[in-house]
Amino acid sequence: MTHRPAVTVLSGFSPAATGAVARGLLVDDPNLLLVVHSIHDLADGRIRRLVRNAAGILEDVTVELVHGCVSCTLREDVLPTLVRLAREYPGSDQLLALPRAVEPEAVASVCAHTLIDGVPVTDAVRFDSYVTVVDAERLVRDLDTTDDLRHRGLHAAPDDHRGVADVVARQIEFADTIVVWAGPDADPLDRLRAATLVRRLAPWAAQEGLRGTRRHDPQRPPTLGRALEGYPIGDHEPVPDWGVASLLFESRRPFHPQRLHDALEELADRALRGRGQLWIAAQPDVALGFEASGGGVGLGSLGYWLATLPPSQWTEASPARRLTADATWDPYYGDRRTVLSFIGIDLAADALTTILTDCLLTDDELADGWESWSALPDPFAGCFTLPERLGHLS
């Protein structure tokens, strides 16, 4: 196919906001195809697919699925539909509007590994950009809530325990472009605060130009792994702007596992969003991803630090990862380093920095040496898995 229709992926947690943006794009381009999937009956193995353009509805069908999960839905119907429409309407670009609880990174991940009729999805369509729409009036509330998707009847599967704040934050952070939408009766101050907040949450995203931007980079790492690959993880703007402030915390020395564990709840309470990478003294082989939102905290393995691997095995890491390790290498710690970003309303950056600093090893603990660190009390023992084969990097 010489011409691949461009696909703009539209996400957002507010149906009113995303719907308004989608309608506006249809009006601007009569040839644009809007593809929408309703997953309300996903648990029963059914989805409703709607395809329309500015003139009206082209398809409205219910599809039976063998497996009722979001990834299966993407593989079994969403992506095949995009490929089929590209063949049937070769002159029409596409707008894929995701269900409100679907994270755009899931779409990008499935696209990278799915074949349709034996060929990659990207042979038929070009994913131009990922656009996230936020509702200015609801944004702070959605980032601050402790609700999970089940509380709002939006869970995609019985074991879907994601928090509302997690989903909203990840939709924003993965976006190439962010639209701050406000209804006609919205307070202008809400819009200003929301625009500032999304700039802090995703300083790498644009806030203008929705289609034909070619902003999507399929090689861009996930948010929690950005610092490993040399990408910025956030801004350091501790002075509030419309109440919004952000903190960038960096350290070479490791965290004391017990003190970090004891501080997690307070760290989560002090910011709307926290993210990044860190390491703890008792487990110096593993790079940890840190994520906080909605009052909860998650820690997970990002794989081995390159310092734990023989140089011959570095080739299994990406070129960006190797270049970043070379550029930031420390003769004592290697590529091990903590890079954390926190964003919040009326964020007390100095107090948060003090909490984090107090969780690091003291000078005396550092002087005890690497061997002694393994004996430190570690509530995280056994929590993080690493590949059995040393050279495999996640």
Contacts in CASP RR format, 6 or more apart in sequence:
PFRMAT RR
TARGET T0000
AUTHOR 0000-0000-0000
METHOD contacts of the structure
MODEL  1
MTHRPAVTVLSGFSPAATGAVARGLLVDDPNLLLVVHSIHDLADGRIRRL
VRNAAGILEDVTVELVHGCVSCTLREDVLPTLVRLAREYPGSDQLLALPR
AVEPEAVASVCAHTLIDGVPVTDAVRFDSYVTVVDAERLVRDLDTTDDLR
HRGLHAAPDDHRGVADVVARQIEFADTIVVWAGPDADPLDRLRAATLVRR
LAPWAAQEGLRGTRRHDPQRPPTLGRALEGYPIGDHEPVPDWGVASLLFE
SRRPFHPQRLHDALEELADRALRGRGQLWIAAQPDVALGFEASGGGVGLG
SLGYWLATLPPSQWTEASPARRLTADATWDPYYGDRRTVLSFIGIDLAAD
ALTTILTDCLLTDDELADGWESWSALPDPFAGCFTLPERLGHLS
1 86 0 8 1.000
1 90 0 8 1.000
1 123 0 8 1.000
1 124 0 8 1.000
3 90 0 8 1.000
3 91 0 8 1.000
4 86 0 8 1.000
4 122 0 8 1.000
4 123 0 8 1.000
4 124 0 8 1.000
4 125 0 8 1.000
4 126 0 8 1.000
5 85 0 8 1.000
5 86 0 8 1.000
5 89 0 8 1.000
5 90 0 8 1.000
5 91 0 8 1.000
5 92 0 8 1.000
5 93 0 8 1.000
5 94 0 8 1.000
5 125 0 8 1.000
5 126 0 8 1.000
6 93 0 8 1.000
6 94 0 8 1.000
6 125 0 8 1.000
6 126 0 8 1.000
6 127 0 8 1.000
6 128 0 8 1.000
6 211 0 8 1.000
6 212 0 8 1.000
7 82 0 8 1.000
7 93 0 8 1.000
7 94 0 8 1.000
7 95 0 8 1.000
7 96 0 8 1.000
7 125 0 8 1.000
7 126 0 8 1.000
7 127 0 8 1.000
7 128 0 8 1.000
8 25 0 8 1.000
8 93 0 8 1.000
8 94 0 8 1.000
8 95 0 8 1.000
8 96 0 8 1.000
8 128 0 8 1.000
8 129 0 8 1.000
8 130 0 8 1.000
8 131 0 8 1.000
8 210 0 8 1.000
8 211 0 8 1.000
8 212 0 8 1.000
9 96 0 8 1.000
9 98 0 8 1.000
9 104 0 8 1.000
9 107 0 8 1.000
9 127 0 8 1.000
9 129 0 8 1.000
9 130 0 8 1.000
9 131 0 8 1.000
10 18 0 8 1.000
10 21 0 8 1.000
10 22 0 8 1.000
10 95 0 8 1.000
10 96 0 8 1.000
10 97 0 8 1.000
10 98 0 8 1.000
10 131 0 8 1.000
10 132 0 8 1.000
10 133 0 8 1.000
11 18 0 8 1.000
11 97 0 8 1.000
11 98 0 8 1.000
11 100 0 8 1.000
11 102 0 8 1.000
11 103 0 8 1.000
11 104 0 8 1.000
11 130 0 8 1.000
11 131 0 8 1.000
11 132 0 8 1.000
11 133 0 8 1.000
11 171 0 8 1.000
11 175 0 8 1.000
12 18 0 8 1.000
12 98 0 8 1.000
12 100 0 8 1.000
12 132 0 8 1.000
12 133 0 8 1.000
12 134 0 8 1.000
12 168 0 8 1.000
12 171 0 8 1.000
13 100 0 8 1.000
13 101 0 8 1.000
13 134 0 8 1.000
13 135 0 8 1.000
13 138 0 8 1.000
13 142 0 8 1.000
13 164 0 8 1.000
13 167 0 8 1.000
13 168 0 8 1.000
13 171 0 8 1.000
14 100 0 8 1.000
14 133 0 8 1.000
14 134 0 8 1.000
14 135 0 8 1.000
14 138 0 8 1.000
14 181 0 8 1.000
15 100 0 8 1.000
16 135 0 8 1.000
16 183 0 8 1.000
17 133 0 8 1.000
17 134 0 8 1.000
17 135 0 8 1.000
17 179 0 8 1.000
17 181 0 8 1.000
18 97 0 8 1.000
18 100 0 8 1.000
18 133 0 8 1.000
19 97 0 8 1.000
19 133 0 8 1.000
20 181 0 8 1.000
21 131 0 8 1.000
21 133 0 8 1.000
21 179 0 8 1.000
21 181 0 8 1.000
21 210 0 8 1.000
22 34 0 8 1.000
22 95 0 8 1.000
22 97 0 8 1.000
25 32 0 8 1.000
25 34 0 8 1.000
25 95 0 8 1.000
25 210 0 8 1.000
25 211 0 8 1.000
26 32 0 8 1.000
26 34 0 8 1.000
26 52 0 8 1.000
26 53 0 8 1.000
26 54 0 8 1.000
26 95 0 8 1.000
27 54 0 8 1.000
29 54 0 8 1.000
29 93 0 8 1.000
29 211 0 8 1.000
30 53 0 8 1.000
30 54 0 8 1.000
30 55 0 8 1.000
31 53 0 8 1.000
31 89 0 8 1.000
31 91 0 8 1.000
31 92 0 8 1.000
31 93 0 8 1.000
32 53 0 8 1.000
32 54 0 8 1.000
32 92 0 8 1.000
32 93 0 8 1.000
32 94 0 8 1.000
32 95 0 8 1.000
33 51 0 8 1.000
33 52 0 8 1.000
33 53 0 8 1.000
33 58 0 8 1.000
33 85 0 8 1.000
33 89 0 8 1.000
33 92 0 8 1.000
33 93 0 8 1.000
33 94 0 8 1.000
33 95 0 8 1.000
34 50 0 8 1.000
34 51 0 8 1.000
34 52 0 8 1.000
34 53 0 8 1.000
34 94 0 8 1.000
34 95 0 8 1.000
34 97 0 8 1.000
35 49 0 8 1.000
35 50 0 8 1.000
35 51 0 8 1.000
35 78 0 8 1.000
35 81 0 8 1.000
35 82 0 8 1.000
35 85 0 8 1.000
35 94 0 8 1.000
35 95 0 8 1.000
35 96 0 8 1.000
35 97 0 8 1.000
36 49 0 8 1.000
36 50 0 8 1.000
36 51 0 8 1.000
36 52 0 8 1.000
36 97 0 8 1.000
37 47 0 8 1.000
37 48 0 8 1.000
37 49 0 8 1.000
37 50 0 8 1.000
37 73 0 8 1.000
37 77 0 8 1.000
37 78 0 8 1.000
37 98 0 8 1.000
37 99 0 8 1.000
38 47 0 8 1.000
38 48 0 8 1.000
38 50 0 8 1.000
38 99 0 8 1.000
39 47 0 8 1.000
39 70 0 8 1.000
39 73 0 8 1.000
39 99 0 8 1.000
39 102 0 8 1.000
39 156 0 8 1.000
40 48 0 8 1.000
41 47 0 8 1.000
41 48 0 8 1.000
42 65 0 8 1.000
42 68 0 8 1.000
42 69 0 8 1.000
42 70 0 8 1.000
42 73 0 8 1.000
42 156 0 8 1.000
42 157 0 8 1.000
43 68 0 8 1.000
43 157 0 8 1.000
43 158 0 8 1.000
45 64 0 8 1.000
45 65 0 8 1.000
45 67 0 8 1.000
45 68 0 8 1.000
46 62 0 8 1.000
46 63 0 8 1.000
46 64 0 8 1.000
46 65 0 8 1.000
47 62 0 8 1.000
47 63 0 8 1.000
47 65 0 8 1.000
47 73 0 8 1.000
47 77 0 8 1.000
48 60 0 8 1.000
48 61 0 8 1.000
48 62 0 8 1.000
48 63 0 8 1.000
49 59 0 8 1.000
49 60 0 8 1.000
49 61 0 8 1.000
49 62 0 8 1.000
49 63 0 8 1.000
49 77 0 8 1.000
49 81 0 8 1.000
50 57 0 8 1.000
50 59 0 8 1.000
50 60 0 8 1.000
51 57 0 8 1.000
51 58 0 8 1.000
51 59 0 8 1.000
51 60 0 8 1.000
51 81 0 8 1.000
51 85 0 8 1.000
52 58 0 8 1.000
52 59 0 8 1.000
53 92 0 8 1.000
63 77 0 8 1.000
65 72 0 8 1.000
65 73 0 8 1.000
65 76 0 8 1.000
65 77 0 8 1.000
66 72 0 8 1.000
66 76 0 8 1.000
67 76 0 8 1.000
68 157 0 8 1.000
69 156 0 8 1.000
69 157 0 8 1.000
70 102 0 8 1.000
70 106 0 8 1.000
70 156 0 8 1.000
70 157 0 8 1.000
71 106 0 8 1.000
71 110 0 8 1.000
74 106 0 8 1.000
74 107 0 8 1.000
74 110 0 8 1.000
74 114 0 8 1.000
75 110 0 8 1.000
75 114 0 8 1.000
78 96 0 8 1.000
78 107 0 8 1.000
79 110 0 8 1.000
79 111 0 8 1.000
79 114 0 8 1.000
79 116 0 8 1.000
79 121 0 8 1.000
80 116 0 8 1.000
82 94 0 8 1.000
82 96 0 8 1.000
82 121 0 8 1.000
82 124 0 8 1.000
82 125 0 8 1.000
83 116 0 8 1.000
83 117 0 8 1.000
83 121 0 8 1.000
83 124 0 8 1.000
83 125 0 8 1.000
85 92 0 8 1.000
85 94 0 8 1.000
86 94 0 8 1.000
86 124 0 8 1.000
86 125 0 8 1.000
87 124 0 8 1.000
93 128 0 8 1.000
93 211 0 8 1.000
94 125 0 8 1.000
96 107 0 8 1.000
98 104 0 8 1.000
98 107 0 8 1.000
99 156 0 8 1.000
100 154 0 8 1.000
101 149 0 8 1.000
101 154 0 8 1.000
101 155 0 8 1.000
101 156 0 8 1.000
101 162 0 8 1.000
101 167 0 8 1.000
102 156 0 8 1.000
103 167 0 8 1.000
103 170 0 8 1.000
103 171 0 8 1.000
103 174 0 8 1.000
104 130 0 8 1.000
104 132 0 8 1.000
104 171 0 8 1.000
104 174 0 8 1.000
104 175 0 8 1.000
105 170 0 8 1.000
105 174 0 8 1.000
105 222 0 8 1.000
107 130 0 8 1.000
108 127 0 8 1.000
108 130 0 8 1.000
108 174 0 8 1.000
108 216 0 8 1.000
108 218 0 8 1.000
111 121 0 8 1.000
111 122 0 8 1.000
111 127 0 8 1.000
111 218 0 8 1.000
112 218 0 8 1.000
114 120 0 8 1.000
114 121 0 8 1.000
115 121 0 8 1.000
116 124 0 8 1.000
122 218 0 8 1.000
127 216 0 8 1.000
127 218 0 8 1.000
128 211 0 8 1.000
128 212 0 8 1.000
128 213 0 8 1.000
128 214 0 8 1.000
128 215 0 8 1.000
128 216 0 8 1.000
129 176 0 8 1.000
129 177 0 8 1.000
129 210 0 8 1.000
129 211 0 8 1.000
129 212 0 8 1.000
129 213 0 8 1.000
129 214 0 8 1.000
129 215 0 8 1.000
129 216 0 8 1.000
130 174 0 8 1.000
130 175 0 8 1.000
130 176 0 8 1.000
130 177 0 8 1.000
130 216 0 8 1.000
131 175 0 8 1.000
131 176 0 8 1.000
131 177 0 8 1.000
131 178 0 8 1.000
131 179 0 8 1.000
131 210 0 8 1.000
132 171 0 8 1.000
132 172 0 8 1.000
132 174 0 8 1.000
132 175 0 8 1.000
132 177 0 8 1.000
132 178 0 8 1.000
132 179 0 8 1.000
132 205 0 8 1.000
133 178 0 8 1.000
133 179 0 8 1.000
133 181 0 8 1.000
134 168 0 8 1.000
134 172 0 8 1.000
134 178 0 8 1.000
134 179 0 8 1.000
134 180 0 8 1.000
134 181 0 8 1.000
134 194 0 8 1.000
134 198 0 8 1.000
135 181 0 8 1.000
135 182 0 8 1.000
135 194 0 8 1.000
136 180 0 8 1.000
136 181 0 8 1.000
136 182 0 8 1.000
136 183 0 8 1.000
136 186 0 8 1.000
136 190 0 8 1.000
136 191 0 8 1.000
136 193 0 8 1.000
136 194 0 8 1.000
136 195 0 8 1.000
137 182 0 8 1.000
137 183 0 8 1.000
137 186 0 8 1.000
137 187 0 8 1.000
137 190 0 8 1.000
139 168 0 8 1.000
139 194 0 8 1.000
139 197 0 8 1.000
139 198 0 8 1.000
140 193 0 8 1.000
140 194 0 8 1.000
140 197 0 8 1.000
140 272 0 8 1.000
140 345 0 8 1.000
142 164 0 8 1.000
142 165 0 8 1.000
142 168 0 8 1.000
143 165 0 8 1.000
143 168 0 8 1.000
143 169 0 8 1.000
143 197 0 8 1.000
143 272 0 8 1.000
143 273 0 8 1.000
143 293 0 8 1.000
143 294 0 8 1.000
144 165 0 8 1.000
144 272 0 8 1.000
144 294 0 8 1.000
145 164 0 8 1.000
145 165 0 8 1.000
145 294 0 8 1.000
146 165 0 8 1.000
146 294 0 8 1.000
146 295 0 8 1.000
146 296 0 8 1.000
147 163 0 8 1.000
147 164 0 8 1.000
148 155 0 8 1.000
148 161 0 8 1.000
148 162 0 8 1.000
148 163 0 8 1.000
148 164 0 8 1.000
149 155 0 8 1.000
149 156 0 8 1.000
149 160 0 8 1.000
149 161 0 8 1.000
149 162 0 8 1.000
149 163 0 8 1.000
149 164 0 8 1.000
149 167 0 8 1.000
150 160 0 8 1.000
150 161 0 8 1.000
151 164 0 8 1.000
152 164 0 8 1.000
154 164 0 8 1.000
155 161 0 8 1.000
155 162 0 8 1.000
163 293 0 8 1.000
163 294 0 8 1.000
164 294 0 8 1.000
165 272 0 8 1.000
165 273 0 8 1.000
165 293 0 8 1.000
165 294 0 8 1.000
165 295 0 8 1.000
166 291 0 8 1.000
166 293 0 8 1.000
166 294 0 8 1.000
169 201 0 8 1.000
169 272 0 8 1.000
169 273 0 8 1.000
169 293 0 8 1.000
170 223 0 8 1.000
172 178 0 8 1.000
172 198 0 8 1.000
172 201 0 8 1.000
172 202 0 8 1.000
172 205 0 8 1.000
173 201 0 8 1.000
173 202 0 8 1.000
173 223 0 8 1.000
173 275 0 8 1.000
174 223 0 8 1.000
175 202 0 8 1.000
175 205 0 8 1.000
176 205 0 8 1.000
176 206 0 8 1.000
176 213 0 8 1.000
176 215 0 8 1.000
176 216 0 8 1.000
177 205 0 8 1.000
177 206 0 8 1.000
177 207 0 8 1.000
177 208 0 8 1.000
177 209 0 8 1.000
177 210 0 8 1.000
177 213 0 8 1.000
177 215 0 8 1.000
178 198 0 8 1.000
178 202 0 8 1.000
178 205 0 8 1.000
178 206 0 8 1.000
178 207 0 8 1.000
179 207 0 8 1.000
179 210 0 8 1.000
180 191 0 8 1.000
180 194 0 8 1.000
180 195 0 8 1.000
180 198 0 8 1.000
180 207 0 8 1.000
182 190 0 8 1.000
182 191 0 8 1.000
182 194 0 8 1.000
189 242 0 8 1.000
192 242 0 8 1.000
193 242 0 8 1.000
193 243 0 8 1.000
193 244 0 8 1.000
193 345 0 8 1.000
195 207 0 8 1.000
196 241 0 8 1.000
196 242 0 8 1.000
196 243 0 8 1.000
196 244 0 8 1.000
197 244 0 8 1.000
197 272 0 8 1.000
197 343 0 8 1.000
197 344 0 8 1.000
197 345 0 8 1.000
198 205 0 8 1.000
198 207 0 8 1.000
199 207 0 8 1.000
200 234 0 8 1.000
200 235 0 8 1.000
200 237 0 8 1.000
200 244 0 8 1.000
200 245 0 8 1.000
200 246 0 8 1.000
200 343 0 8 1.000
200 344 0 8 1.000
201 273 0 8 1.000
201 343 0 8 1.000
203 232 0 8 1.000
203 234 0 8 1.000
203 235 0 8 1.000
204 231 0 8 1.000
204 232 0 8 1.000
206 213 0 8 1.000
206 215 0 8 1.000
220 231 0 8 1.000
221 228 0 8 1.000
221 229 0 8 1.000
221 231 0 8 1.000
221 318 0 8 1.000
221 320 0 8 1.000
223 233 0 8 1.000
223 275 0 8 1.000
223 276 0 8 1.000
224 275 0 8 1.000
224 276 0 8 1.000
224 277 0 8 1.000
224 289 0 8 1.000
224 290 0 8 1.000
224 291 0 8 1.000
224 302 0 8 1.000
225 231 0 8 1.000
225 276 0 8 1.000
225 277 0 8 1.000
225 289 0 8 1.000
225 302 0 8 1.000
226 232 0 8 1.000
226 233 0 8 1.000
226 276 0 8 1.000
227 233 0 8 1.000
227 276 0 8 1.000
227 277 0 8 1.000
227 324 0 8 1.000
227 337 0 8 1.000
227 339 0 8 1.000
228 277 0 8 1.000
228 287 0 8 1.000
228 302 0 8 1.000
228 321 0 8 1.000
228 324 0 8 1.000
229 318 0 8 1.000
229 320 0 8 1.000
229 321 0 8 1.000
229 324 0 8 1.000
230 320 0 8 1.000
230 321 0 8 1.000
230 323 0 8 1.000
230 324 0 8 1.000
233 248 0 8 1.000
233 275 0 8 1.000
233 276 0 8 1.000
233 277 0 8 1.000
233 339 0 8 1.000
233 340 0 8 1.000
233 341 0 8 1.000
234 246 0 8 1.000
234 248 0 8 1.000
234 341 0 8 1.000
235 246 0 8 1.000
235 248 0 8 1.000
235 341 0 8 1.000
236 246 0 8 1.000
236 247 0 8 1.000
236 248 0 8 1.000
237 245 0 8 1.000
237 246 0 8 1.000
238 245 0 8 1.000
238 246 0 8 1.000
238 247 0 8 1.000
238 347 0 8 1.000
238 349 0 8 1.000
238 350 0 8 1.000
239 245 0 8 1.000
240 346 0 8 1.000
240 347 0 8 1.000
243 345 0 8 1.000
243 346 0 8 1.000
244 343 0 8 1.000
244 344 0 8 1.000
244 345 0 8 1.000
244 347 0 8 1.000
245 343 0 8 1.000
245 344 0 8 1.000
245 345 0 8 1.000
245 346 0 8 1.000
245 347 0 8 1.000
245 349 0 8 1.000
246 341 0 8 1.000
246 342 0 8 1.000
246 343 0 8 1.000
246 344 0 8 1.000
246 347 0 8 1.000
247 271 0 8 1.000
247 341 0 8 1.000
247 342 0 8 1.000
247 343 0 8 1.000
247 347 0 8 1.000
247 349 0 8 1.000
247 352 0 8 1.000
247 353 0 8 1.000
248 339 0 8 1.000
248 340 0 8 1.000
248 341 0 8 1.000
249 338 0 8 1.000
249 339 0 8 1.000
249 340 0 8 1.000
249 341 0 8 1.000
249 342 0 8 1.000
249 352 0 8 1.000
249 353 0 8 1.000
249 356 0 8 1.000
250 337 0 8 1.000
250 338 0 8 1.000
250 339 0 8 1.000
250 340 0 8 1.000
251 337 0 8 1.000
251 338 0 8 1.000
251 356 0 8 1.000
251 357 0 8 1.000
251 360 0 8 1.000
252 330 0 8 1.000
252 332 0 8 1.000
252 333 0 8 1.000
252 336 0 8 1.000
252 337 0 8 1.000
252 338 0 8 1.000
253 333 0 8 1.000
253 360 0 8 1.000
253 361 0 8 1.000
253 366 0 8 1.000
254 279 0 8 1.000
254 280 0 8 1.000
254 281 0 8 1.000
254 284 0 8 1.000
254 336 0 8 1.000
254 338 0 8 1.000
254 360 0 8 1.000
254 361 0 8 1.000
254 373 0 8 1.000
255 278 0 8 1.000
255 279 0 8 1.000
255 280 0 8 1.000
255 281 0 8 1.000
255 338 0 8 1.000
255 359 0 8 1.000
255 360 0 8 1.000
255 361 0 8 1.000
256 280 0 8 1.000
256 281 0 8 1.000
256 359 0 8 1.000
256 360 0 8 1.000
256 361 0 8 1.000
256 365 0 8 1.000
256 376 0 8 1.000
257 280 0 8 1.000
257 281 0 8 1.000
257 282 0 8 1.000
257 283 0 8 1.000
257 376 0 8 1.000
257 377 0 8 1.000
257 378 0 8 1.000
257 379 0 8 1.000
257 380 0 8 1.000
258 376 0 8 1.000
258 377 0 8 1.000
258 378 0 8 1.000
258 379 0 8 1.000
259 358 0 8 1.000
259 359 0 8 1.000
260 278 0 8 1.000
260 280 0 8 1.000
260 359 0 8 1.000
261 379 0 8 1.000
261 380 0 8 1.000
263 355 0 8 1.000
263 356 0 8 1.000
263 358 0 8 1.000
263 359 0 8 1.000
264 292 0 8 1.000
264 297 0 8 1.000
265 295 0 8 1.000
265 297 0 8 1.000
266 355 0 8 1.000
267 274 0 8 1.000
267 292 0 8 1.000
267 297 0 8 1.000
267 342 0 8 1.000
267 352 0 8 1.000
267 355 0 8 1.000
267 356 0 8 1.000
268 292 0 8 1.000
268 293 0 8 1.000
268 294 0 8 1.000
268 295 0 8 1.000
268 296 0 8 1.000
268 297 0 8 1.000
269 295 0 8 1.000
270 342 0 8 1.000
270 347 0 8 1.000
270 348 0 8 1.000
270 351 0 8 1.000
270 352 0 8 1.000
270 355 0 8 1.000
271 292 0 8 1.000
271 342 0 8 1.000
271 343 0 8 1.000
271 344 0 8 1.000
271 347 0 8 1.000
271 352 0 8 1.000
272 293 0 8 1.000
272 294 0 8 1.000
272 343 0 8 1.000
272 344 0 8 1.000
272 345 0 8 1.000
273 292 0 8 1.000
273 293 0 8 1.000
273 341 0 8 1.000
273 342 0 8 1.000
273 343 0 8 1.000
273 344 0 8 1.000
274 290 0 8 1.000
274 291 0 8 1.000
274 292 0 8 1.000
274 293 0 8 1.000
274 340 0 8 1.000
274 341 0 8 1.000
274 342 0 8 1.000
274 343 0 8 1.000
275 290 0 8 1.000
275 291 0 8 1.000
275 292 0 8 1.000
275 340 0 8 1.000
275 341 0 8 1.000
276 289 0 8 1.000
276 290 0 8 1.000
276 291 0 8 1.000
276 339 0 8 1.000
276 340 0 8 1.000
276 341 0 8 1.000
277 287 0 8 1.000
277 288 0 8 1.000
277 289 0 8 1.000
277 290 0 8 1.000
277 302 0 8 1.000
277 337 0 8 1.000
277 338 0 8 1.000
277 339 0 8 1.000
277 340 0 8 1.000
278 288 0 8 1.000
278 289 0 8 1.000
278 290 0 8 1.000
278 338 0 8 1.000
278 339 0 8 1.000
278 340 0 8 1.000
279 286 0 8 1.000
279 287 0 8 1.000
279 288 0 8 1.000
279 305 0 8 1.000
279 336 0 8 1.000
279 337 0 8 1.000
279 338 0 8 1.000
280 288 0 8 1.000
280 378 0 8 1.000
280 380 0 8 1.000
281 361 0 8 1.000
281 365 0 8 1.000
281 373 0 8 1.000
281 376 0 8 1.000
282 373 0 8 1.000
282 374 0 8 1.000
282 375 0 8 1.000
282 376 0 8 1.000
282 378 0 8 1.000
282 380 0 8 1.000
282 381 0 8 1.000
283 378 0 8 1.000
283 380 0 8 1.000
283 381 0 8 1.000
283 384 0 8 1.000
284 305 0 8 1.000
284 308 0 8 1.000
284 336 0 8 1.000
284 370 0 8 1.000
284 373 0 8 1.000
285 304 0 8 1.000
285 305 0 8 1.000
285 308 0 8 1.000
285 386 0 8 1.000
286 301 0 8 1.000
286 302 0 8 1.000
286 303 0 8 1.000
286 304 0 8 1.000
286 305 0 8 1.000
286 384 0 8 1.000
286 386 0 8 1.000
287 301 0 8 1.000
287 302 0 8 1.000
287 303 0 8 1.000
287 304 0 8 1.000
287 305 0 8 1.000
287 336 0 8 1.000
288 299 0 8 1.000
288 300 0 8 1.000
288 301 0 8 1.000
288 302 0 8 1.000
288 384 0 8 1.000
289 298 0 8 1.000
289 299 0 8 1.000
289 300 0 8 1.000
289 301 0 8 1.000
289 302 0 8 1.000
290 297 0 8 1.000
290 298 0 8 1.000
290 299 0 8 1.000
290 340 0 8 1.000
291 297 0 8 1.000
291 298 0 8 1.000
291 299 0 8 1.000
292 298 0 8 1.000
292 342 0 8 1.000
299 380 0 8 1.000
299 383 0 8 1.000
299 384 0 8 1.000
300 383 0 8 1.000
300 384 0 8 1.000
301 384 0 8 1.000
301 385 0 8 1.000
301 386 0 8 1.000
301 394 0 8 1.000
302 394 0 8 1.000
303 386 0 8 1.000
303 387 0 8 1.000
303 393 0 8 1.000
303 394 0 8 1.000
304 386 0 8 1.000
304 387 0 8 1.000
304 390 0 8 1.000
304 391 0 8 1.000
304 393 0 8 1.000
305 334 0 8 1.000
305 335 0 8 1.000
305 336 0 8 1.000
306 314 0 8 1.000
306 317 0 8 1.000
306 321 0 8 1.000
306 322 0 8 1.000
306 325 0 8 1.000
306 334 0 8 1.000
306 335 0 8 1.000
307 325 0 8 1.000
307 333 0 8 1.000
307 334 0 8 1.000
307 335 0 8 1.000
307 336 0 8 1.000
308 390 0 8 1.000
309 390 0 8 1.000
309 391 0 8 1.000
313 390 0 8 1.000
313 391 0 8 1.000
314 322 0 8 1.000
314 325 0 8 1.000
316 391 0 8 1.000
316 392 0 8 1.000
316 393 0 8 1.000
317 325 0 8 1.000
317 393 0 8 1.000
321 393 0 8 1.000
324 335 0 8 1.000
325 334 0 8 1.000
325 335 0 8 1.000
328 335 0 8 1.000
328 337 0 8 1.000
329 335 0 8 1.000
330 336 0 8 1.000
330 337 0 8 1.000
340 356 0 8 1.000
342 349 0 8 1.000
342 352 0 8 1.000
361 373 0 8 1.000
365 372 0 8 1.000
365 373 0 8 1.000
365 376 0 8 1.000
387 393 0 8 1.000
387 394 0 8 1.000
END
